[in-house]
Amino acid sequence: MMPDLSKRLGQLFIVGFPGAEPSTTFLNFISEENIGGVILFRDNCPTHEVTRYNIELIRNSVRGKSAFIAVDQEGGRVCRILGAPAEFHAASEYATELGIEKYREDYSRSAVFLESLGVNLNLAPVCDLFLNRENKCLEGRCFGDVPEDVAEFVRVSVEVSRRSGLLSCLKHFPGLGDTAIDPHKATAEAEYDRLVWEQRERISFAAGVESGADLIMTTHMRLPNIDDVITTGSSKIVSSMIRKSLGFDGPVITDDLLMEGAESLGDYGERAVAAFRAGHDLLLFGQDLQRVMEAYDSFRDAYGREEIDRDQVSASLLRIAGLKFKLGKSVLL
């Protein structure tokens, strides 16, 4: 008989909060619903001391259970934690001027410091190829437009994260660099097909997987020459391209499901359900607690109506527990 997993569904969610300190409502929510992790944004980290304090509040709220403490610390304009030694240059600067050894040095310093604050998951590196110069979303965030060059930086990123005690996450799968559309604002779209992807975008992601990356993050984009459904809701892309082509069996995480780019999947609860059914293990929601709670309730209700496969939930929970075991923490889910 399949065990009741309803009390563990929160482990499938990583959520954010607004402001310089998590509210009591937020802390109660992550505690009572056994939420899997928290993502920190820049306003949550005004100083290093506040960042450390907020992480302690979160950890105390989950009562000794392991929680992902995630940030986007890519370098350049995407640094949630500012100031030395956490902050470092943009990816494009290392690719064009500073070089890979300088990147290794700077990111090593940052990663060690992040881990000392209590961060355990950096949602990086960016594996995208900067192919469309109109892409303002990725401007400065890519290690170039040549797959093999980007792959070298990806390998170093994964290696440094591992040595520093951080989990790494390859993004934005299957590759956001060949579009001008920002998925924060609308669903991105690109015309490349599976053959082009195999010879181009796949290379940097494969390098990350081969180096031992811990997670892969998808993006809200439509690839009409591969699937009619957006990547976030596409089991074809998750199962065929991530699981089979890349041979990756770790957790797959969505990008923020509050983004406008995920709108075609429905309301926030429907987005969570669609993304999970497509094969994602972790569902990421940003800084709107009301919408986060609504999405979680909808997901739990769908599970209660048996609209979500129990075996899939069990497999995802095992992947998540395996990742938390790597952190050397309690994996009580």
C-alpha positions as CSV (number, residue, x, y, z in Angstrom):
1,M,0.0,0.0,0.0
2,M,1.4,3.4,-1.0
3,P,2.2,5.5,2.1
4,D,0.4,8.8,2.7
5,L,2.7,11.5,1.4
6,S,0.4,14.4,1.9
7,K,2.3,15.7,4.9
8,R,5.5,15.8,2.8
9,L,4.2,17.7,-0.2
10,G,5.7,20.9,1.1
11,Q,9.2,19.5,0.4
12,L,8.4,20.0,-3.3
13,F,8.3,23.8,-2.8
14,I,11.0,26.5,-2.5
15,V,9.4,29.8,-1.6
16,G,10.4,33.4,-1.0
17,F,9.3,36.3,1.2
18,P,9.4,40.1,0.9
19,G,11.3,42.5,3.0
20,A,14.3,42.6,5.3
21,E,12.9,39.9,7.7
22,P,10.5,37.0,7.3
23,S,7.1,37.6,8.8
24,T,5.6,35.3,11.5
25,T,3.0,34.2,9.0
26,F,5.7,33.1,6.6
27,L,7.7,31.3,9.3
28,N,4.6,29.5,10.5
29,F,3.7,28.5,7.0
30,I,7.1,26.9,6.2
31,S,7.1,25.2,9.5
32,E,3.5,23.9,9.5
33,E,3.6,22.8,5.8
34,N,7.1,21.3,5.9
35,I,8.3,23.5,3.1
36,G,11.4,22.2,1.4
37,G,13.4,25.5,1.1
38,V,13.5,29.2,1.0
39,I,14.9,31.5,-1.7
40,L,16.5,34.8,-0.7
41,F,16.3,37.9,-2.8
42,R,18.3,41.2,-2.4
43,D,15.8,42.9,-0.1
44,N,16.1,39.9,2.2
45,C,19.9,40.4,2.5
46,P,20.5,44.1,3.2
47,T,23.6,43.3,5.2
48,H,25.6,40.1,5.8
49,E,24.5,40.2,9.5
50,V,20.8,40.4,8.6
51,T,21.3,37.6,6.0
52,R,22.8,35.3,8.6
53,Y,20.0,36.2,11.1
54,N,17.2,35.5,8.6
55,I,18.7,32.2,7.7
56,E,18.8,31.3,11.4
57,L,15.2,32.3,11.8
58,I,14.3,30.0,8.8
59,R,16.3,27.1,10.1
60,N,14.8,27.4,13.6
61,S,11.3,27.5,12.1
62,V,11.8,24.1,10.3
63,R,12.7,22.5,13.6
64,G,15.9,20.9,12.7
65,K,14.8,19.5,9.4
66,S,17.0,20.3,6.5
67,A,15.9,23.2,4.3
68,F,17.4,24.5,1.1
69,I,18.6,28.1,1.5
70,A,18.9,29.3,-2.0
71,V,20.1,32.4,-3.7
72,D,20.9,33.6,-7.2
73,Q,24.6,34.6,-6.9
74,E,25.7,34.7,-10.5
75,G,28.0,37.7,-10.3
76,G,27.5,41.2,-11.8
77,R,24.0,42.5,-11.5
78,V,22.6,39.2,-10.3
79,C,24.1,39.1,-6.9
80,R,21.5,38.9,-4.1
81,I,24.2,39.3,-1.4
82,L,26.3,42.5,-2.0
83,G,29.7,43.5,-0.8
84,A,33.0,41.6,-0.5
85,P,33.6,38.8,-0.5
86,A,30.2,37.7,-1.7
87,E,30.0,39.9,-4.7
88,F,32.0,39.3,-7.9
89,H,32.1,40.4,-11.5
90,A,29.6,39.5,-14.2
91,A,30.0,36.3,-16.2
92,S,30.6,38.3,-19.5
93,E,33.6,40.1,-17.9
94,Y,35.3,36.9,-17.0
95,A,34.7,35.5,-20.5
96,T,36.0,38.6,-22.4
97,E,38.6,40.2,-20.1
98,L,39.4,38.6,-16.7
99,G,39.7,34.9,-17.6
100,I,38.7,31.6,-16.2
101,E,41.3,31.4,-13.4
102,K,40.3,34.8,-12.1
103,Y,36.7,33.5,-12.1
104,R,37.7,30.4,-10.2
105,E,39.4,32.6,-7.6
106,D,36.6,35.1,-7.2
107,Y,33.8,32.6,-7.2
108,S,35.7,30.4,-4.7
109,R,35.9,33.3,-2.3
110,S,32.3,34.1,-2.7
111,A,31.1,30.5,-2.4
112,V,33.0,29.8,0.8
113,F,31.5,33.0,2.3
114,L,27.9,32.1,1.2
115,E,28.3,28.8,2.9
116,S,29.5,30.4,6.1
117,L,26.3,32.6,6.1
118,G,24.1,29.5,5.9
119,V,23.4,29.4,2.1
120,N,23.5,25.9,0.8
121,L,22.1,26.2,-2.8
122,N,23.4,28.7,-5.4
123,L,21.0,28.8,-8.4
124,A,24.0,29.1,-10.8
125,P,25.8,28.7,-13.2
126,V,24.0,30.2,-16.2
127,C,24.6,27.8,-19.1
128,D,22.9,29.9,-21.7
129,L,24.7,31.0,-24.9
130,F,24.4,34.7,-25.5
131,L,23.2,34.4,-29.1
132,N,20.6,37.2,-29.3
133,R,22.1,40.6,-28.5
134,E,18.5,41.9,-27.9
135,N,18.2,39.6,-24.9
136,K,18.3,42.2,-22.1
137,C,17.3,39.5,-19.5
138,L,20.6,37.7,-20.1
139,E,22.8,40.7,-20.8
140,G,26.1,40.3,-18.9
141,R,25.0,37.0,-17.4
142,C,26.4,34.6,-20.0
143,F,29.9,33.2,-20.4
144,G,29.8,33.9,-24.1
145,D,28.2,32.5,-27.2
146,V,30.6,29.6,-28.0
147,P,29.3,26.4,-26.5
148,E,32.7,24.9,-25.7
149,D,33.9,28.1,-24.0
150,V,30.8,28.4,-21.9
151,A,31.1,24.7,-20.9
152,E,34.6,25.4,-19.4
153,F,33.2,28.1,-17.1
154,V,30.3,25.8,-16.2
155,R,32.7,23.0,-15.2
156,V,34.6,25.4,-13.0
157,S,31.4,26.7,-11.4
158,V,30.2,23.3,-10.5
159,E,33.6,22.2,-9.2
160,V,33.9,25.4,-7.0
161,S,30.4,25.0,-5.6
162,R,31.0,21.4,-4.6
163,R,34.4,22.1,-2.9
164,S,32.7,25.0,-1.0
165,G,29.8,23.0,0.3
166,L,27.2,24.6,-2.0
167,L,24.8,22.8,-4.3
168,S,24.8,24.0,-7.9
169,C,22.0,24.5,-10.4
170,L,22.4,24.6,-14.2
171,K,20.0,27.1,-15.9
172,H,18.0,28.1,-17.9
173,F,17.2,24.8,-19.6
174,P,16.9,24.1,-22.5
175,G,18.7,27.4,-23.3
176,L,17.3,30.9,-23.2
177,G,20.0,32.7,-25.2
178,D,18.4,32.6,-28.6
179,T,15.4,34.7,-27.8
180,A,14.8,38.4,-27.0
181,I,11.9,37.8,-24.7
182,D,12.3,38.1,-20.9
183,P,10.3,35.2,-19.2
184,H,9.7,37.5,-16.2
185,K,7.4,39.5,-18.5
186,A,6.2,37.0,-21.2
187,T,6.7,33.5,-22.4
188,A,10.0,33.4,-24.3
189,E,10.1,31.7,-27.7
190,A,12.9,30.4,-29.9
191,E,12.9,28.6,-33.2
192,Y,15.7,26.0,-32.7
193,D,14.8,22.4,-33.1
194,R,16.1,19.2,-31.4
195,L,19.0,18.8,-33.8
196,V,20.3,22.3,-33.3
197,W,19.9,21.9,-29.5
198,E,21.9,18.7,-29.5
199,Q,24.8,20.5,-31.3
200,R,24.6,23.8,-29.5
201,E,22.7,24.4,-26.2
202,R,23.2,20.9,-25.0
203,I,27.0,21.2,-24.8
204,S,27.2,23.5,-21.7
205,F,24.5,21.7,-19.9
206,A,26.1,18.3,-20.6
207,A,29.4,19.7,-19.2
208,G,27.7,20.7,-16.0
209,V,26.0,17.3,-15.6
210,E,29.3,15.5,-16.3
211,S,30.9,17.7,-13.6
212,G,28.4,16.6,-11.0
213,A,25.8,19.5,-11.0
214,D,23.1,19.0,-8.4
215,L,20.0,20.5,-10.1
216,I,18.8,21.7,-13.4
217,M,16.4,24.7,-13.7
218,T,14.1,25.1,-16.6
219,T,12.8,28.3,-18.1
220,H,9.4,29.6,-19.2
221,M,9.8,29.3,-23.0
222,R,8.1,27.8,-26.0
223,L,10.0,25.8,-28.6
224,P,7.4,25.1,-31.3
225,N,9.8,22.9,-33.3
226,I,10.2,20.6,-30.2
227,D,6.9,20.8,-28.4
228,D,3.7,23.0,-28.4
229,V,3.7,23.2,-24.6
230,I,6.0,25.6,-22.8
231,T,9.1,24.0,-21.3
232,T,7.7,24.4,-17.8
233,G,4.7,22.1,-18.7
234,S,6.5,19.8,-21.2
235,S,7.0,16.3,-20.1
236,K,8.6,15.7,-23.5
237,I,11.4,18.2,-22.8
238,V,11.9,17.2,-19.2
239,S,11.9,13.4,-19.8
240,S,13.5,13.2,-23.3
241,M,16.0,16.0,-23.1
242,I,16.9,16.2,-19.4
243,R,16.5,12.6,-18.2
244,K,17.4,10.8,-21.5
245,S,19.7,13.0,-23.6
246,L,21.6,14.5,-20.6
247,G,21.2,11.4,-18.4
248,F,20.5,13.6,-15.5
249,D,18.6,11.9,-12.6
250,G,18.9,14.7,-10.0
251,P,16.1,17.1,-9.1
252,V,14.7,19.4,-11.8
253,I,13.4,22.8,-10.5
254,T,11.2,25.3,-12.2
255,D,12.0,28.9,-12.6
256,D,9.8,31.2,-10.5
257,L,6.2,30.2,-11.2
258,L,5.0,33.7,-10.4
259,M,6.6,35.0,-13.6
260,E,4.4,36.1,-16.4
261,G,6.1,33.6,-18.7
262,A,4.3,30.7,-17.0
263,E,0.8,32.3,-17.5
264,S,-0.2,29.8,-20.2
265,L,-0.3,27.0,-17.7
266,G,-3.1,28.6,-15.7
267,D,-3.4,30.1,-12.3
268,Y,-0.7,29.7,-9.7
269,G,-2.0,26.4,-8.4
270,E,-2.5,25.0,-11.9
271,R,1.1,26.1,-12.8
272,A,2.4,24.0,-9.9
273,V,0.4,21.0,-10.8
274,A,1.3,21.2,-14.6
275,A,5.0,21.7,-13.8
276,F,5.1,18.8,-11.5
277,R,3.2,16.5,-13.9
278,A,5.8,17.5,-16.6
279,G,8.5,16.0,-14.4
280,H,9.8,18.8,-12.2
281,D,10.7,17.8,-8.7
282,L,10.9,21.3,-7.1
283,L,8.4,24.1,-7.6
284,L,9.9,27.6,-7.1
285,F,7.8,30.6,-6.1
286,G,9.0,34.1,-5.3
287,Q,8.0,36.8,-2.9
288,D,4.2,36.8,-2.9
289,L,3.2,34.8,0.2
290,Q,-0.5,34.9,-0.5
291,R,-0.1,33.5,-4.0
292,V,2.4,30.9,-2.7
293,M,-0.1,29.7,-0.1
294,E,-2.8,29.5,-2.7
295,A,-0.6,27.5,-5.0
296,Y,0.4,25.1,-2.3
297,D,-3.3,24.6,-1.2
298,S,-4.3,23.9,-4.8
299,F,-1.5,21.5,-5.3
300,R,-2.4,19.6,-2.0
301,D,-6.0,19.5,-3.1
302,A,-5.1,18.1,-6.5
303,Y,-3.0,15.4,-4.7
304,G,-6.1,14.6,-2.5
305,R,-8.2,14.2,-5.6
306,E,-5.6,11.8,-7.0
307,E,-4.8,14.1,-9.9
308,I,-1.1,13.8,-9.0
309,D,0.7,10.5,-9.4
310,R,1.8,9.1,-6.0
311,D,4.8,7.2,-7.5
312,Q,6.0,10.5,-9.0
313,V,5.7,12.3,-5.7
314,S,7.6,9.5,-4.0
315,A,10.4,9.6,-6.6
316,S,10.7,13.4,-6.3
317,L,10.9,13.2,-2.5
318,L,13.7,10.6,-2.8
319,R,15.6,12.9,-5.2
320,I,15.2,15.8,-2.8
321,A,16.2,13.7,0.2
322,G,19.3,12.5,-1.6
323,L,20.3,16.1,-2.3
324,K,19.8,17.1,1.3
325,F,21.8,14.1,2.4
326,K,24.7,15.5,0.4
327,L,24.6,18.6,2.5
328,G,25.3,16.4,5.6
329,K,22.1,17.5,7.3
330,S,19.1,15.7,8.7
331,V,17.0,14.4,5.9
332,L,13.8,14.0,7.9
333,L,11.1,14.9,5.5
